[in-house]
Amino acid sequence: MGHKYLVNDLTGQVFAFEEDGSQDEFIPPDLRLMGPREIDRHLNPEPSYWTNGSDLVLSSGVVPGWRFATSAEVEALRPSMQLREATEKTAVLRQAADYAIAPLQDAVDLEEAMPAEVDGLKAWKRYRVALNRLVDQPGYPGEIDWPEVPA
């Protein structure tokens, strides 16, 4: 069974009712039937910039306690948002590299490493070095050429 979507133009709230009319008696008079394009935009929202006045995030949904950012706020806050996102992603990738390196390094330190473990250790260490050098890339943090994760 499908739905019909109605919107309250004052609040922007959207409501879905059964298309078969079984719920029509519950539809308040202040709701307007939405058109197909309007429904598509509601169900598949484009990401928007949101701000709390000092930070900026890109989200497809409402960010509680935040408001839409103006174009001036986006322009002013985007560099710090990009830096924060790059730093957070780098930290997650670095943690994964550290986790992969530890047992390989143990095998090498104990002189019990197989050739594949030695090769893996070198690959993971190169990856970790590449992560540490991201900040030296031209265009960082707006444009980043992320290193490939070792196999």
For each residue, the residues with C-beta under 8 A, 3 or more apart:
1: 18 19 20
2: 18 19
3: 16 17 18 19
4: 16 17 18 19 33
5: 14 15 16 17 33 34 38 39 42
6: 14 15 16 17 27 31 32 33 34
7: 12 13 14 15 31 32 34 38 42
8: 11 12 13 15 28 30 31 32
9: 12 32
10: 30
11: 8
12: 7 8 9
13: 7 8
14: 5 6 7 34 42
15: 5 6 7 8 27 31
16: 3 4 5 6
17: 3 4 5 6 23 24 26 27
18: 1 2 3 4 21 22 23
19: 1 2 3 4
20: 1
21: 18 24
22: 18
23: 17 18 26 27
24: 17 21 27
25:
26: 17 23
27: 6 15 17 23 24 31
28: 8 31
29:
30: 8 10
31: 6 7 8 15 27 28
32: 6 7 8 9
33: 4 5 6
34: 5 6 7 14 38 39 42
35: 38 39
36: 39 40
37: 40 41
38: 5 7 34 35 41 42
39: 5 34 35 36 42 43
40: 36 37 43 44
41: 37 38 44 45 46
42: 5 7 14 34 38 39 45
43: 39 40
44: 40 41
45: 41 42 48 60 61
46: 41 60
47: 58 59 60
48: 45 58 59 60 68 69
49: 56 57 58 68 69 73 74 78
50: 56 57 58 59 63 66 67 68 69
51: 54 55 56 57 66 67 68 69 73 77
52: 55 65 66 67
53:
54: 51 77
55: 51 52 77 80 81 84
56: 49 50 51 69 73 74 77 78 80 81
57: 49 50 51 63 66 81
58: 47 48 49 50 81
59: 47 48 50 62 63
60: 45 46 47 48
61: 45
62: 59
63: 50 57 59 66
64:
65: 52
66: 50 51 52 57 63
67: 50 51 52
68: 48 49 50 51
69: 48 49 50 51 56 73 74 77
70: 73 74
71: 74 75
72: 75 76
73: 49 51 56 69 70 76 77
74: 49 56 69 70 71 77 78
75: 71 72 78
76: 72 73
77: 51 54 55 56 69 73 74 80 81
78: 49 56 74 75 81 82
79: 82 83 141 142
80: 55 56 77 83 84
81: 55 56 57 58 77 78 84 85
82: 78 79 85 86 141 142
83: 79 80 86 87 141
84: 55 80 81 87 88
85: 81 82 88 89 141
86: 82 83 89 90 134 140 141 144
87: 83 84 90 91 141
88: 84 85 91 92
89: 85 86 92 93
90: 86 87 93 94 131 134
91: 87 88 94 95
92: 88 89 95 96
93: 89 90 96 97 131 146 149
94: 90 91 97 98 128 131 132
95: 91 92 98 99
96: 92 93 99 100 149
97: 93 94 100 101 124 127 128 131
98: 94 95 101 102 128
99: 95 96 102
100: 96 97 103 104 120 124 150
101: 97 98 104 105 121 124 125 128
102: 98 99 105 106
103: 100 106 107
104: 100 101 107 108 113 117 118 120 121 124
105: 101 102 108 109 121
106: 102 103 109 110
107: 103 104 110 112 113 114 117 121
108: 104 105 111 113 117 118 121
109: 105 106
110: 106 107 113
111: 108
112: 107
113: 104 107 108 110 117 118 121
114: 107 117 118
115: 118 119
116: 119 120
117: 104 107 108 113 114 120 121
118: 104 108 113 114 115 121 122
119: 115 116 122 123
120: 100 104 116 117 123 124 150
121: 101 104 105 107 108 113 117 118 124 125
122: 118 119 125 126
123: 119 120 126 127 150 151
124: 97 100 101 104 120 121 127 128 150
125: 101 121 122 128 129
126: 122 123 129 130 150
127: 97 123 124 130 131 147 148 149 150
128: 94 97 98 101 124 125 131 132
129: 125 126 132 133
130: 126 127 133 134 147
131: 90 93 94 97 127 128 134 147
132: 94 128 129 135
133: 129 130 136 137
134: 86 90 130 131 137 140 144 146 147
135: 132 140 141
136: 133 140
137: 133 134 140 143 144 145
138: 143
139: 142 143 144
140: 86 134 135 136 137 143 144
141: 79 82 83 85 86 87 135 144
142: 79 82 139
143: 137 138 139 140
144: 86 134 137 139 140 141
145: 137
146: 93 134
147: 127 130 131 134
148: 127
149: 93 96 127
150: 100 120 123 124 126 127
151: 123
